[in-house]
Amino acid sequence: MTIEPHGANDLPEHKPRRADVDPRAAKRAERQVGFMFLASGLASAAFIVAYIATPIDDTIPLPGFGTTNASNLFLGISMGLALFLIGAAAIHWAKKLMPDVEIIQERSAESSPDDERGALLDEYRRGVDESTVKRRPFILGSMVAALGLAGLPAIVLLRDLGPLPGTVLRETMWEPGMHILIAETQQKIRPEDMEVGTLVSAVPEGIELVMEEEGNLNALAKAAVMLIRMDPNEIVADQTPEGQEPWTYQGIMCYSKICTHVGCPLGLYEQLTHHMLCPCHQSTFDLADAGNVIFGPAARSLPQLAITVDEDGYLVAREGFAEPVGPSFWERG
């Protein structure tokens, strides 16, 4: 069976739309498109108002569905209307006002000659002119306003990401002389309690009281550390500044437990290699070599906490962290 290609004569007779022959219908369609764009802009503004004015814990009854969060409902309705009206306006514009002419384009498997490419570019420019956007300033202005306002809710939602880091990540609970406690039992630790190859998750003394006062885990998230004991002869380097007393104590090293990539908690320790693996994105740190990154997306080494013992022989912090803990951020110098 042979399929003959369709030609121009095979197309049904073209029937002009009402807007093509009636200037009043065209003007009415233009107003409809413009008002839909403007309504979209108002819906975007309503989103911002609802976000600011609606308490996050307020609820509203929905017949047949019980109650729902008022903020989520208002935000969803306003955002949905803003996007729907942009799409509806674009479709109505295309169906009522843009050129309504059937065109057949013959296809070829070969690349088009340069003159045909130039003709295509001219056709594109002609299409822009025929789209009527230049001759209908009301549509153009309302469309620009709608699209511009449609982006504002996304900017407002960035507020939900929380405050800028500022100095928050630069400060932890650790202070000079603060005892290091086993995270699970809240017991103090002596060096003799740790054998070579031991890893202990630890927290600062008083962490429970701070968490109770703040009502969150922020302090723990920043102050969590891990103690690792290894043969002192296997320690390649630590982060002790030149000329200062070593930050390690009898082969015991203390590092932040928070990965410097995106802040996942660490804990997968390879005793033979002294490598610490992040379970989230496989960043790997060499704890015997100042916590340096040897694999993965992390951009900096694990911060090290300087430690010593008090007069009773318990491990304590000599000072706080010398650099921000946790993931890297743009404000970090």
C-alpha positions in Angstrom: 0.0 0.0 0.0 1.3 3.4 -1.0 0.6 6.4 1.2 0.4 9.6 -0.8 1.6 12.8 0.9 -1.0 15.3 1.8 -0.9 18.5 -0.2 -2.3 22.0 0.4 -5.4 21.0 -1.5 -6.1 18.2 1.1 -6.7 20.7 3.9 -10.3 21.6 4.8 -11.5 25.0 3.8 -10.2 27.6 6.2 -12.9 29.4 8.2 -11.9 32.7 9.8 -12.5 33.1 13.5 -14.9 35.8 14.8 -11.9 37.7 16.1 -10.4 37.7 12.6 -13.4 39.5 11.1 -14.9 41.5 14.0 -12.6 44.1 15.5 -14.9 44.3 18.6 -14.5 40.5 19.2 -10.7 40.9 18.8 -10.7 43.8 21.3 -12.9 41.8 23.7 -10.5 38.8 23.5 -7.6 41.1 24.1 -9.2 42.4 27.3 -10.0 38.9 28.5 -6.4 37.8 28.1 -5.1 41.0 29.8 -7.5 40.6 32.7 -6.5 37.0 33.2 -2.8 38.0 33.4 -3.7 40.8 35.8 -5.8 38.4 37.9 -2.8 36.1 38.0 -0.7 38.9 39.4 -3.3 39.6 42.1 -3.3 35.9 43.0 0.5 36.0 43.4 0.1 39.1 45.6 -2.6 37.2 47.6 -0.1 34.4 48.1 2.4 36.8 49.8 -0.4 38.3 51.9 -1.6 34.9 53.0 1.9 33.8 53.9 2.5 36.8 56.1 -1.0 37.3 57.6 -2.1 33.7 58.3 -0.8 32.1 61.5 0.9 28.8 60.7 -1.1 26.9 63.3 -4.6 28.2 62.3 -7.1 25.6 60.9 -10.2 26.0 58.9 -13.2 23.6 58.5 -13.9 21.9 55.2 -17.3 20.3 54.8 -16.9 16.6 54.3 -13.1 16.8 54.9 -12.8 17.8 58.6 -10.3 20.6 59.2 -7.2 21.6 57.4 -4.3 24.0 57.9 -5.5 27.5 56.9 -2.1 28.7 55.8 -1.6 25.7 53.5 -5.1 26.1 52.0 -4.7 29.8 51.2 -1.2 29.4 49.8 -2.3 26.5 47.6 -5.4 28.2 46.3 -3.5 31.5 45.5 -0.5 29.8 43.9 -2.7 27.5 41.9 -4.8 30.4 40.6 -1.7 32.4 39.7 -0.2 29.6 37.6 -3.6 28.5 36.1 -4.5 32.0 35.0 -1.1 32.5 33.2 -1.7 29.2 31.3 -5.3 30.0 30.5 -4.4 33.5 29.3 -1.7 32.1 27.0 -4.0 29.5 25.5 -6.9 32.0 25.0 -4.4 34.4 23.4 -3.2 31.7 21.0 -6.7 30.5 20.1 -8.3 33.9 19.6 -5.7 36.4 18.5 -2.6 34.7 17.1 -2.5 33.8 13.4 -4.9 31.0 12.4 -3.3 29.8 9.1 -2.7 26.1 8.2 0.8 25.6 6.9 2.4 22.4 5.4 6.1 22.0 5.7 7.8 19.3 3.7 10.3 17.3 5.7 13.7 16.3 4.5 16.3 13.9 6.0 19.1 16.2 4.9 20.3 19.4 6.5 18.7 22.5 5.1 20.7 24.8 2.8 21.8 28.1 4.2 19.2 30.1 2.3 16.5 27.9 3.8 17.9 28.4 7.3 17.9 32.2 6.7 14.3 31.9 5.4 13.4 30.1 8.7 14.9 32.8 10.7 12.9 35.4 8.8 9.8 33.3 9.3 10.5 33.3 13.0 10.8 37.0 13.1 7.6 37.3 11.1 5.9 35.0 13.6 6.9 37.3 16.4 5.4 40.2 14.6 2.2 38.3 13.8 1.8 37.2 17.3 0.4 40.7 17.8 2.4 41.2 21.1 3.9 44.4 19.7 0.5 45.7 18.6 -1.3 44.8 21.8 0.4 46.7 24.7 -2.3 45.8 27.2 -1.6 42.1 26.8 2.2 42.7 26.8 2.1 44.8 30.0 -0.3 42.5 31.9 1.7 39.4 30.9 5.0 41.0 32.1 3.3 41.9 35.4 1.8 38.4 35.9 5.1 36.6 35.1 7.0 39.0 37.3 4.7 38.6 40.2 4.5 34.8 39.8 8.1 34.6 40.8 7.7 36.5 44.1 6.0 33.6 46.0 9.1 31.5 45.4 11.3 34.3 46.8 9.0 34.6 49.8 9.2 30.8 50.4 13.0 31.1 50.8 12.2 32.5 54.2 11.2 29.0 55.3 14.8 27.9 54.8 15.6 29.6 58.0 17.8 32.5 58.9 21.2 33.1 57.3 23.9 31.2 59.2 25.7 34.4 60.4 27.8 33.4 63.4 25.5 30.5 64.5 27.8 27.8 63.0 30.9 29.5 64.4 29.9 28.9 68.0 29.3 25.7 69.9 28.8 24.8 73.6 32.4 23.8 74.0 34.4 25.9 76.5 37.8 25.4 78.2 37.7 22.8 80.9 34.3 21.4 79.9 34.1 17.6 80.5 33.6 15.2 77.5 30.7 12.8 78.2 29.8 9.5 76.6 26.7 10.4 74.5 24.6 7.3 75.5 25.4 7.3 79.3 26.4 10.9 80.1 29.4 9.5 81.9 32.8 11.2 82.1 35.7 9.5 80.3 39.3 8.8 81.4 42.0 8.0 78.8 42.4 4.5 80.3 38.7 3.8 79.6 39.6 3.8 75.8 41.6 1.1 74.2 43.5 1.6 70.9 41.0 1.4 68.1 38.0 2.6 70.2 35.6 5.2 68.9 33.2 6.9 71.3 30.4 9.3 70.4 30.5 12.1 72.9 28.8 15.4 74.0 29.7 18.3 76.2 28.8 18.4 79.8 25.4 20.1 80.4 24.0 19.4 77.0 20.8 17.9 78.5 20.0 21.2 80.3 20.7 23.3 77.3 18.4 21.1 75.1 15.7 21.3 77.7 15.9 25.1 77.9 16.0 25.6 74.2 13.4 23.0 73.4 15.3 21.7 70.4 18.4 19.8 69.3 20.4 22.7 67.8 23.0 22.7 70.5 23.6 18.9 70.2 23.7 19.1 66.4 26.6 21.5 66.6 28.5 20.1 69.6 28.4 16.4 68.9 31.9 14.9 68.7 33.7 11.6 68.5 36.7 10.4 70.4 39.1 8.0 68.6 42.1 6.4 70.2 44.9 5.2 67.9 48.6 4.3 68.3 50.4 7.7 68.6 52.9 6.4 66.0 50.1 6.1 63.4 49.1 9.7 63.8 50.4 11.5 60.7 49.3 15.0 61.7 46.6 16.8 63.7 45.4 20.4 63.4 47.5 21.8 66.3 48.7 25.3 65.3 52.5 25.5 65.1 54.1 26.3 68.4 51.1 25.2 70.6 50.7 22.2 72.8 49.3 19.2 70.8 45.5 18.9 70.6 45.7 15.1 71.0 46.2 13.3 74.3 48.0 10.0 74.5 46.8 9.1 71.0 43.2 10.2 71.7 41.8 12.6 69.1 38.4 14.5 69.2 36.7 15.5 66.0 33.3 17.0 65.1 30.8 14.3 64.4 29.1 16.5 61.7 30.2 16.0 58.0 31.5 19.1 56.4 29.5 18.5 53.2 25.8 18.8 54.2 25.9 18.1 57.9 25.1 14.4 58.1 26.2 12.6 61.3 29.4 10.5 61.0 30.0 7.1 62.5 31.3 4.5 59.9 34.9 4.1 61.1 37.4 1.8 59.5 39.8 1.0 62.3 42.7 -0.4 60.2 42.8 2.7 57.9 41.5 5.3 60.4 39.1 6.4 57.7 35.7 7.9 58.6 33.0 7.4 56.0 29.9 9.6 55.8 26.8 7.4 55.1 25.0 10.1 53.1 27.3 10.9 50.3 30.4 8.8 51.0 32.8 11.7 51.9 35.8 10.0 53.5 38.1 11.6 56.1 41.5 10.4 57.3 41.4 10.8 61.1 45.1 10.0 61.4 45.9 12.9 59.1 44.2 15.9 60.6 40.7 14.7 59.4 41.6 15.6 55.8 39.2 14.7 53.0 40.4 11.8 50.9 37.3 11.1 48.9 33.8 12.5 48.2 32.2 15.9 47.9 33.2 17.4 51.3 35.3 20.5 50.7 37.2 20.7 54.0 38.6 18.6 56.8 36.7 17.7 60.0 37.2 20.4 62.7 39.3 19.1 65.6 38.6 19.8 69.3 41.7 20.3 71.4 41.5 18.1 74.5 43.4 17.4 77.7 42.6 16.0 81.2 41.5 17.7 84.4 43.1 17.2 87.8 41.0 14.1 88.3 42.2 12.6 85.1 38.9 13.0 83.0 39.0 14.2 79.4 38.1 17.8 79.0 38.1 20.4 76.2 41.1 22.7 76.2 39.1 25.3 74.2 36.2 25.5 71.8 36.5 24.6 68.1 38.8 26.9 66.2 36.7 26.9 63.1 33.0 26.5 62.2 31.6 23.0 62.5 29.1 21.4 60.1 28.6 22.0 56.4 30.4 24.6 54.4 28.4 27.8 53.8 28.9 31.0 51.7 29.6 33.3 54.6 32.5 31.2 55.9 35.8 33.0 55.3 
